[in-house]
Amino acid sequence: MQKAPEDLEIDKLDREILSILIEDATVPYTDIAKKLLVSGGTIHVRMKKLQEMGVIRGNNLNINPARVGYDVCAFLGIYLNKASEYKDAVKELEKIPEMVEMHYTTGTYSMFAKILCRDTKHLREVLNEKIQVIKGVQRTETFISLEESIKRQIKII
């Protein structure tokens, strides 16, 4: 009987493949295979397995937001009226293109989000006209990022 994707485990070779791709996602599978002394087909099979397991989630292009006109990065603490309004609020927040990350959190805020805007006027519009009008959102607290100092994937050990 074949195991379900969530029951599969990653091994040393999987971790080595991931480590190489975390450093440079453009490395061809054939180069990875040569470095790890396996066949190119093995790398393809392993990558498919990692995707099916949910270890690898998509293939995304990582752009510099400031280079395409989004100069303001802000973090937003969102207070909900009631925790039971979380799912409905998330459905509405997903519709906001400037919203790039959302986390359901413990502590002071119900949710913590990352938004990207062109400038502070655009940020104010997103806050006032898109976020704070959502049913269940009691209030928000905004933190503007002055500089992103560290951004990386987790190292695979």
GUPA-359643 format. One record per residue (C-alpha): x, y, z; residue in one letter. Coordinates in steps of 0.1 Angstrom, whole numbers, padded with zeros to 4 digits, always signed. Example, Ala and Ser with C-alpha at 12.3 -4.5 7.8 and 13.67 -1.06 7.14 Angstrom:
<vextors>
+0123-0045+0078A+0137-0011+0071S
</vextors>
This chain:
<vextors>
+0000+0000+0000M+0014+0034-0010Q+0018+0061+0017K-0002+0093+0015A+0019+0125+0008P+0015+0137+0044E+0029+0103+0057D+0061+0105+0037L+0093+0117+0053E+0121+0138+0040I+0155+0122+0041D+0191+0134+0038K+0190+0137+0000L+0158+0157+0002D+0174+0181+0027R+0205+0184+0005E+0183+0193-0025I+0163+0218-0006L+0195+0234+0008S+0209+0239-0027I+0176+0254-0040L+0172+0277-0009I+0206+0293-0018E+0197+0296-0055D+0164+0284-0068A+0176+0287-0104T+0201+0259-0102V+0192+0233-0129P+0183+0199-0117Y+0211+0184-0137T+0236+0205-0117D+0220+0194-0084I+0223+0158-0095A+0260+0161-0104K+0267+0178-0071K+0249+0151-0051L+0261+0122-0073L+0226+0110-0083V+0207+0110-0116S+0187+0140-0129G+0156+0118-0128G+0162+0112-0091T+0161+0150-0085I+0129+0153-0106H+0112+0125-0086V+0123+0139-0053R+0111+0174-0062M+0077+0160-0072K+0075+0141-0039K+0084+0173-0020L+0057+0192-0038Q+0031+0165-0031E+0040+0165+0006M+0035+0202+0008G+0072+0208+0017V+0076+0230-0014I+0047+0253-0019R+0047+0267-0054G+0073+0284-0075N+0072+0321-0068N+0091+0350-0083L+0106+0371-0055N+0105+0408-0066I+0118+0439-0049N+0085+0458-0041P+0103+0492-0041A+0116+0486-0076R+0080+0483-0089V+0067+0513-0070G+0057+0499-0036Y+0079+0520-0013D+0060+0515+0019V+0060+0483+0038C+0038+0483+0069A+0029+0458+0096F-0006+0459+0109L-0019+0447+0142G-0056+0440+0138I-0080+0438+0167Y-0113+0419+0161L-0145+0425+0180N-0147+0387+0186K-0125+0358+0178A-0154+0341+0160S-0152+0368+0133E-0117+0357+0123Y-0127+0335+0093K-0150+0361+0078D-0125+0388+0083A-0098+0368+0066V-0121+0362+0036K-0124+0400+0032E-0087+0407+0038L-0077+0382+0011E-0095+0404-0014K-0070+0433-0007I-0041+0431-0031P-0018+0451-0009E-0021+0425+0018M+0008+0401+0013V+0009+0382+0046E-0016+0375+0074M-0011+0356+0106H-0036+0346+0133Y-0018+0354+0165T-0017+0351+0202T-0011+0382+0224G-0022+0417+0219T-0036+0414+0183Y-0061+0390+0168S-0042+0391+0135M-0009+0405+0123F-0004+0415+0087A+0021+0428+0062K+0010+0452+0036I+0028+0469+0007L+0017+0503-0006C+0030+0529-0031R+0033+0557-0005D+0018+0569+0028T-0013+0583+0010K-0019+0549-0005H-0013+0533+0029L-0039+0556+0045R-0064+0547+0017E-0059+0510+0022V-0063+0513+0060L-0094+0536+0059N-0112+0524+0029E-0104+0487+0027K-0093+0473+0061I-0110+0493+0088Q-0144+0490+0071V-0144+0452+0073I-0171+0438+0096K-0155+0425+0128G-0124+0447+0126V-0125+0468+0158Q-0093+0488+0151R-0058+0485+0138T-0023+0495+0148E+0002+0503+0121T+0040+0500+0121F+0059+0513+0091I+0090+0494+0083S+0120+0517+0077L+0143+0489+0065E+0141+0451+0059E+0173+0439+0075S+0169+0401+0072I+0147+0381+0049K+0155+0344+0043R+0141+0309+0041Q+0147+0286+0070I+0179+0266+0068K+0174+0229+0062I+0196+0210+0086I
</vextors>
